[in-house]
Amino acid sequence: MSDRRPLVSGNWKMHLTHLEAIQVVQKLSYALDRGPQGEVEVSVHPAFTALRSVQTVLDADEIPVALGAQDVHWEDKGAWTGEVSPTMLAKLNVRYVIVGHSERRQHLGETDEWVNRKLRATLRAGMTPICCVGETAAQRDAGETRDHVVGQLHAALEGVDAAAVAGVVVAYEPVWAIGTGRTATPEDAQAVCAALRAAVGERWGADAAAGVRIQYGGSVNEANAADLLGQADVDGALVGGASLDPVAFAAVVAAARPPRG
């Protein structure tokens, strides 16, 4: 099996002006335990208005954090008022792009087809998509979790070849755990992440299953991160509220590091 380096991503959602974002990323640079380089990848995903400001700080101070975006449009340019294209993001050295977050699916009408188009556009522009999947409380209670998240995964990756799938990041975010303070047990997170990996293997092959990284998201914080990230098929975390606190976020990153002898 290939090496799946953990990725811990901070989704800042609709928080922080560009000035506040600069302060947070600077404080994060001091809070992070640098450790051996390359053990864990870290990304932050500011609002569009703060991307350039954060990029400048990351580059100027050589902070080992990747720049991410929270969304993208599937067209490179055109009459799409209010949208941001993959080429625009790529020119800002954005490395990771969240696609299909449940908040966009639930509140903004984002469909599986849109998620697929955004994912393929992200890959086309040389960036890595973080593709979100997750079930509602009703679906969970009805025993539909696996079928639902695997269905979302298949739809999102439709038309993507196995080599590209191996480089994609999938984020399992149960809708019922996002911003609620509830979180899946480590065993639940492992079971769903393992099912997603198995689904990748069944459709795209063993190499793709070995390469794809699967994050867990949903009220991840410094208190529960170690147990969640210690699971065999959990390759990192997509962190919401806790990522706005540099110290708390750095603690989640530290929890993703492999044990040191």
N, C-alpha and C positions, 0 to 999 in steps of 0.2 A: 504493500500500500504506500502511496506517495505521502510525502510530508505535508500535513495540513497545518500550517502555522495559524495560531489563533488570531482572529480579527475582532477587536472591540471597537464599536462605532457609537459615537454620541450623536443622537438625533435631537437637535436643539428646537425643532418644530418652529412655531411662530413666537419665538422669544429672542431677546437681545438685539438692540440696535447695533450698528456697525462699531460704535465706540465701546459698547458693553462687550461685544464679541471679542474685540482686541484684548480687553482686560482679562476675560475668561481664558483665552488661549495662552496668554502670557503666564497667568497663574498656573495653568495646567502644566506648562513646560517646567515649572519649578516643582510641582507636586509629583510628577511622574518619576518612578524609580527607573532610571534608564537601564540598569542591568546589562547583561550581554546583549549587544545589538542584534536585532532580528528575531528575538524570541517571540514577540507579540507585535502584530501590526495594530496601529491605532488610527482611527479616522474621526474627524468631526464634521458635522453637516449643518452649517449655519443657514440662516435664511438667505435668499438670493441677494438681498441688499448688503449683506456682510461678506459675501464670498471674496471679493477683491481685497478687502481690508485684511481678512484672515489670511489669505494667500500671501500677502506682502509680509506679514509678521512671520509666518511659517518659514518662508524663504530667507528673509533677512536674518533671522535668529537661528536658522538651521535646526528648527524644532523637528524631531522625528515623528511627526504626525501627518497623516495624509489628509488632503482636503476632499470633502465629499459634498454632494448636493442632495437635496431632499426630493427632487422630482426633475423631470425633463419632458420636453415634447418630442415627438417622433420625427418631425420634419427638421431639416437643417436650416431652413429659412422660409419666410412666407408671411401671408396675411393672417397671423395668429396673435391677435392682440393679447398682451399680458403673459404670453408664453416665453419660455427660454429654451433654446435649441441645444442639441448635443455638441455642435461645433462651438457654440459660445462657451459652454462649460469646459470643453477640452482645452480651449485657449487660455483658461484660467488655471490650468494644471490640476483640474479636478480629476481624481482617480476613481472614486466610488460614487455611484448614483443610486439612491433608494428608488425603487419602482414598486408600485402596487401596495403601498402602505394601507392598512385597513381604514385609517381615517379618511383617505382619499376615496377608497372604494365605498365606504359607508355614507360619507357626508357629501361627496362631490361627484358621485355617480360613475366612478371609474370602473370600466368593464375589463373582463379578462382579455378581450381583444386589444384594448388600449395598453394594458400592461405588457402584452406580448410585443406590440409595436414599439413601446418605449424601451423595453429590454433589448430588442434587436438594434435599435438606433444607438443605444449606449455602447453596445459591443462594436458597432460599425465605426464609432468615433474613437475607439481605442480605450474606452473606460470600462470599469467593471461594475455590472449591476448588482445591487443587493435586493433580491426579489423577495418580497414579503408574502407570506401565506399564513392563514390562521382561521380558526373556527369561532363561531359565536357560542355563547353559553347554551343556547337552545340546541345547537348542533352537537355540542359536547354531551349534553344530557341525553340526546337521542342516540348516542353511540355512532355518530357520523363523522367524527374527527378525521380518521384516516382517509376515508373516501373524499372528504371535502378538500383537505390540504393537498392530497395527491392530485386531485382534479385541477386545483389552482396551479400546481406545479407544472403539470402537463400542458395546460393552456398557455402559461407564461413562456415556456420553452419551446413551443411549437415552431418548427422550421429552423431550430438552432442545432448545429452539428455537434457530435460528441466531443470533439476537441474543445469547442467553445464552452460547452456545458461544464467541462472539467474546471474551467476558470471562473465560473459564476459563483456568487455567494447567495445562499438562500437563508432567509431569516424566518424562523417559525415564531410567530407572534400571536398567541391565542387572543382573540379580540376581547374576551372577558377579563384578561389580565392587564390590558393596556391602560395605564393611568388610574387603575382602581385600587392599587395596593395589594391585590391578590396576585399570586404567581403560581405557575404549575409546580408540582413537586419535581425534584430532580429526576425521579423515576418516570414521571409523565413526560417531561421534556425529552429525556433520552428515548423513550418509546416512539414519540412522534418524529424526532430527528432521525432515528434509525429507520423508520418507515419511509421517510423522504429519501434517505440515501439508497435504500433498497429499490425504491421506485425509479431513481435515476439509473441504477444498475440494470434494472429490467428493460428499460427503453433505450438507454444510451451506452450501456456496457460497463464492465468492471473498472476500466481506467477513469471514466467520467465519475463513477461513484466514489472512487478513491480520491479524486482531485477536488470535487466540489466541497466547499466549506459551508457548514450549516450553523448559523447563529441561533441563539434563543433570545427572544425579547418579550418583555411584559413585566413591568415593575421590578426590573433587575436593579439591585443596589449592593452596597458594600457588605451587607449582612448575609445575603443569600448567594452572592456571586460564586464563591468558592465551591459550594455544593453543586450548583448548576453547571459550572464550567469544568467540573471534574468528571463529567459524564463522557463516555467514549465517543459518542457521535455529536457532541456539542463543541463546535469549533470556534466559539467566541460569543459575543453578546451584542445585541442592538439595544442601546440604553437610551431611555427617554429622560425623565425628570432628573435622575441622578447625574446625568452628564452635564447639567447646568452648574453643578457644584464641582469645581476642579479637584478638590480633595477626595470627594466621594467617587468621582469618576476614576481618578488615579488608583483608588483602592480596588475598583472593579478590574482595571487593567492588571494590577499586581496579582489578582486572584487567577488571572488567565495564564500567568507564567508557569512553566513546568517547575516542579520541585528542584531545588538545588541541593546537591550532595554535600 
